[in-house]
Amino acid sequence: MLHVDLDAFFAAVEQRDKPSLRGKPVVVGGIGLRGVVSTASYEARRYGVRSAMSTAEARSRCPHAAYLGPRFEVYRETSRAVMAEMRALSPLVEPLSVDEAFVDLSASGISGLTVDDVRAIADDLKAAIRKVSGGLTASVGAGTSKLIAKIASDLDKPDGVVVVPPGTEAEFLAPMQVTVIPGVGPATAQRLSMAGVRTVADLQQLDEDELIRQVGSAHGSSLHRLATAADDRPVVSDRETKSVSVEDTFETDLIDRALLTAISDRMAHRVAERLRKAQLSGRTVTVKTRMHDFTTHTRSSTLAGPTDDARVIARVARRLLEESEIGGGIRLLGVGVSSLADWIQDDLFTEDEHAANPIEIVDLPTRARDQRGYYPGQDVAHPDHGRGWVWGSGLGRVTVRFETADTPPGPVRTFSVDDPALTKVPQPGADADGEPETDHNGSGD
């Protein structure tokens, strides 16, 4: 199995399309005071900027970075091209998010592969990804299981390849810190440390009963299995479903229910936006969680009638999330609506009920923008200067750098926000005001 992970994906796409930002710190996400970092380039990570960090903290750590609003449809378009290269290699591809996937090489019909063969395949795939994506890099891990492939892909970032030979899995894991095992966060690591367990080798010395006594039954059994690389989960190809959903994969497993609730609320609003744009509604709300050990759970609730109301979807999603187990941490969260229809049950909840039970959206990624809706990173065009992107806006002005992926770093010009010659370049799927469809399936890391 291969685990393919596009390096700092959202930020890398921005650096690809904005030549003046190449080699410089770039942060993509909510850029307002209450925004959250989605992806930081490797240049920004050197200053301690990480995904899921508040934008305010990121600015304090790296004030000279370029802080950009996301362009989700551009990311999805690039992702589709990359996923197509993986599916050309094997029919069995399991996307985990917009920027990472498992590939089962055994489904390609090739047998008897050596370690060198696998490395050559990974190198060829990386070269194909670089070509179709316009220069983006990927890190690839290869092993006999999802666990080993995923851990291997993290060891030589960015743009690396790590192949773990069959039969060496336990030896491969042994010298690593226990935190390399999915689900071993700070609290579990501290508990294990008190028992003298700091490395996976230490963990491998404990029998299952002892491990259960240390961390509990459900978590202990999982850790015992993963510590010895006992992972037989198959690669499962995603199939298209008749639903509208948003997913996000986190850089670190999340155990904070308040943060997960805030993210769920944000996702519910994105789903509602997409439903309204498609003139659809749905009756079934689903919350999907992928746990620290890659097991996936879904919980659903079906309403009396279809809705596209963000408040209704958020309220149901909150309840489903409250009922979900988060022990060990969640690495992916998704909110979706299915049982779609082209009509809406307008009186599903009355306005009075909404007023009495408001949904407070916490930590929404706000954007710094002026009254005309310009935000940093947005694509614009001018008849005299060509295509460019918004550097910044405010006080009735908008500053643009005119460059594209195919040009050298370009000049900077400032215009009045009501200059009729300056126009927004809408992304595919954008609304009438040129705003991008604000959902994504992945962290972009």
C-alpha angles and dihedrals in degrees: 000000000000126000109203118194122181108224116248086332106189093041092045091054090051091050089048093054097038110053094189089064097053111121092010132104112276127180122191124195141064105351100190127093092274096039128126128220113248099179135358124198117239089254089059093044089063086070093052098262112149138172117271089029116126113260089233091060091044091054090051091052098041110017093164095060123109107251110204136181114237127263099204099177091054089052092048092049091053091045092054091054091049094047089051089059090052092049090050086059096046135000089222109076124150113197111209093185140334091291108035139048145164118240121199106212092188088069090060091074093245115129137180095039117176125209089259090051091053092047090051091050091050092049091049091049091050090051091050091049091050090052099047094040097050097252106327119148130223134198116222131199122188130194145126094276142032091251095055094042092050095048091045093054090058095054101073107033133197112032096348138138124211120180119190111205116232113265095027098081099108091044090049092054098039102085094043124102113261089246089075088074110089110255097026101117129162095286095049092042090053092050091049091046090057086058091051095258113134105138133043087249088061089049092051090058093062119086118228095257092054092047091050089053090053102046108009135268104283096040095039095055091049093049093048091053096045095044089063092044091248098157120140099164111140127227105257118200114226114239126205113263131193096250144095114235146158125210134184129194115207127220090226129026110265123222099163106108093197091056092045090051091051091050090047091053091050091050092049090056091049091050090050091051091053092047092052093047090052091044090237137128133189142208103206122069116195132190116200123196128185110199133217090270093049094254110142127216131184132194123190139187126192120215127215090251140002121281141180093190112129091208092057094045092047093049093051092043090052091054093048091049091050088056092050123097113239100176110142092017140279120259097181133029127185137178121197143169123213139165085075126200137174093237135066133224095229097186097048087118125011123234089246091057091049090052092049093047107034123180109226110209107217126197097002110176099251122192129224102238141149127237092278093057101250115153133178113276095023117140115243138167137211126193093229102035102033127216123354145140135251113264094183144322141205144111090051095304136100124202119209134189110210109218141106137200089272099050135069118258105300140217126276122235132179124215139177110264090238095051102134092208092065112078135178117244104222119220117233105276093024123139125249092274093057094254114148120244098263104222134092141178103227148020094260090232 
